[in-house]
Amino acid sequence: MGCKWLIMSIEEYAAMVKKVIERINQKTFMNRILVAPSIKFLANLKNRIQKGRLDSTENQIGRYSTTEIWVPKSKFVKTSAFKAQGKGSITERRYIIGIGKTGAYEISKGRKKVQISSKTGERNRYMYLQNGYKQLREIQGMWNGDVDLTYSGSMMQAYQFGKSEEKKEVLIGFINKEEAKKAQGNEQHFGKKIFTGSPEEIEAFKQDVFKAYTNFVSQALKGIYGSQDISEA
């Protein structure tokens, strides 16, 4: 006559799982379940923008402008690429003084376009670029095809992951207002969402959270945490 061994009934197992779930507080949920998926989510989002050059709908962000511009040396990342020059081959230097929108005195005419601060009187030479921002990137050896929103790199570096220990939640966003304004300006300029997760990224995040959650419960049930109270994790 054979023997039957009943280790645990489904009801007993369900009761154990319920106990584990009841002991998971918000801090545990944040640190052991949300953190890793959130970091991965941010990495995927940055890769989409900088390498894929796609917006939140997985479409091309845009193309770099070819409208003519005058650029001061301070706006160059690679300053050795800057050469003060004006539009065309005009050699005569006649300057017309006027008040700009910023309150600075703008002087423009001839080979160079300079700006004189109304406070200091300092002159800043400009470089005329016929093909606009696209040319600005090109002469500095930067990618100038589809928009990747990376120039100095400061904006994407400021887009970070963080934790609020007080509110027991994870956060993804910009760490300073200046870079946040840049991001908002880019979304307004191109007329599309860029810094929010795409449907695919959000779904992947949910799946990663679910995996982290089930793994945590499984480990707790196996006694990996020993006598440690997981509610204090």
CORDAVEN-V7281 format. One record per pair of residues at least 6 apart in sequence whose C-alpha atoms are under 7 Angstrom apart, sorted by sequence separation. I is the first residue (numbers start at 1). J is the second residue. D is the distance in Angstrom with one decimal. If there is no record, write none. Layout:
# CORDAVEN-V7281
i/j/d
I/J/D
I/J/D
This chain:
# CORDAVEN-V7281
i/j/d
48/54/5.7
49/55/6.6
54/60/4.6
55/61/5.1
73/79/6.4
99/105/4.9
100/106/6.0
107/113/6.4
108/114/6.4
116/122/5.3
129/135/6.6
137/143/6.7
138/144/6.1
163/169/5.9
164/170/6.2
174/180/5.5
187/193/5.8
53/60/6.1
54/61/5.1
98/105/5.7
99/106/6.2
107/114/5.6
116/123/5.0
137/144/6.0
163/170/4.5
187/194/6.3
53/61/6.1
97/105/6.5
98/106/5.6
106/114/6.8
107/115/5.8
115/123/5.6
162/170/5.9
163/171/5.8
73/82/6.0
97/106/6.0
98/107/6.9
106/115/4.8
114/123/6.0
115/124/5.5
162/171/5.1
97/107/5.1
105/115/6.2
106/116/6.2
114/124/5.4
134/144/5.6
161/171/5.8
162/172/6.3
96/107/5.5
105/116/5.2
114/125/4.8
161/172/4.5
95/107/5.5
96/108/6.1
104/116/6.3
105/117/6.1
113/125/6.2
114/126/6.0
160/172/5.7
161/173/6.7
95/108/5.5
96/109/6.8
104/117/5.0
105/118/5.9
112/125/6.7
113/126/5.5
160/173/5.6
95/109/5.1
104/118/4.9
112/126/6.5
159/173/5.3
160/174/6.1
94/109/5.7
103/118/6.8
159/174/4.5
160/175/6.9
93/109/6.4
94/110/6.2
158/174/5.3
159/175/6.6
93/110/4.7
158/175/5.5
92/110/5.6
93/111/6.7
91/110/6.1
90/110/5.4
91/111/5.9
90/111/5.7
158/179/6.6
89/111/6.9
86/110/6.5
87/111/6.1
155/179/5.1
86/111/3.9
85/111/5.8
86/112/4.2
85/112/5.2
86/113/6.2
84/112/6.7
84/125/5.9
85/126/6.6
86/127/6.3
87/128/5.9
84/126/5.4
85/127/4.8
86/128/5.2
84/127/4.7
85/128/5.8
83/127/6.0
82/127/6.9
72/124/6.6
72/125/5.9
73/126/6.7
72/126/4.3
71/126/5.1
72/127/6.2
70/126/5.7
71/127/5.1
70/127/5.4
71/128/6.5
70/128/4.4
81/139/6.4
69/128/6.0
70/129/6.1
81/140/6.0
69/129/5.4
68/129/5.6
69/130/6.7
68/130/4.4
78/140/5.9
67/130/7.0
68/131/5.3
69/132/5.1
67/131/5.7
68/132/4.4
66/131/4.3
67/132/4.7
66/132/4.4
65/132/6.0
66/133/6.1
65/133/5.5
66/134/5.8
64/133/6.3
65/134/5.8
64/134/5.2
77/152/6.1
64/144/6.7
63/145/6.6
64/146/6.9
63/146/5.0
64/147/6.1
62/146/6.0
63/147/5.4
62/147/5.4
61/147/5.9
53/146/6.4
53/147/6.0
53/148/4.8
51/148/7.0
50/148/4.7
49/148/5.8
50/149/6.6
50/150/6.8
39/161/6.5
62/190/6.7
61/190/7.0
35/170/6.9
56/193/5.6
30/168/6.4
55/193/6.3
56/194/4.9
30/169/6.0
55/194/4.5
56/195/6.9
30/170/6.8
56/196/6.1
58/198/6.9
27/168/5.5
56/197/5.9
57/198/5.8
26/168/6.1
56/198/4.5
45/197/6.5
41/201/6.7
41/205/6.0
37/205/6.0
37/208/5.5
37/209/5.9
34/209/6.2
33/209/6.1
33/212/5.2
33/213/5.6
20/217/6.7
28/231/6.5
28/233/5.3
24/230/6.7
25/231/5.6
23/230/6.7
24/231/5.2
23/231/5.1
